Amino acid sequence: LCLPQAFSAVGTGTTLTSTVQDGRRCEHWEEPVPVSFPAINVGRWQTMTIEGPRGVALRGFFLAEESQQLEPSLRETARILTFYEGLLGPYPYQELDVALARENMGFWQAPAGLLELSKVEGQARKTAQKDLRSDFYPKVSTATLAHEIGHQWWGHVVGWKTYRDQWISETFAEYLSFLYMSQTYGAASYTGRLEYWEQAARLTD
């Protein structure tokens, strides 16, 4: 993929080469593991790369005004990967890109080898009829990050046959997030989420 030099591209696959020629940045990726949900994001980002467990490259791509979150996000990603590998086995790819997508996308997403985060502004979200107060559901971004990383196993290594089965990957990703948050940050980090699950379960048919 070749782009104007000011832009970077991130996505599924391991980066083999990244060169600049004739004012364009050209990148070549390869992914030997078959995937059903590949994705590419393009943007003008501040970037950083750190080494994750077993040498996995963790690459961050954040907007300039959010660049102070680059390193903390990658460090948290490394801790989550390490925790999950102890439960699920090795992370299935050689590289994981963490990219800040457009604001107010309304959700985060986890294609194979890519985490798409969205900064949310001006939204008063309710959970279990309470505001997302820090004493009710603290570290909401960390919990969501842990959920999305869980999809690298539940959603990609283990997929679903039809859309009727997709709840399985969402459920296990959320459960993994609960395990990570409660064991890393204590039970209080997920008390509000448990209440939300209980109320939702009572309302559903």
Secondary structure, DSSP 8 states (H G I E B T S, - for coil): -EEETT-EEEESSEEEEEEEETTEEEEEEE--S--SS--EEEE--EEEEEE-GGG-EEEEEE-GGGGGGHHHHHHHHHHHHHHHHHHH-S-SSSEEEEEE--TT-SS-B--TTEEEE----S---EETTEE--TTTS--HHHHHHHHHHHTTTBTTTB--SSGGGHHHHHHHHHHHHHHHHHHHH-GGGGHHHHHHHHHHHHH--
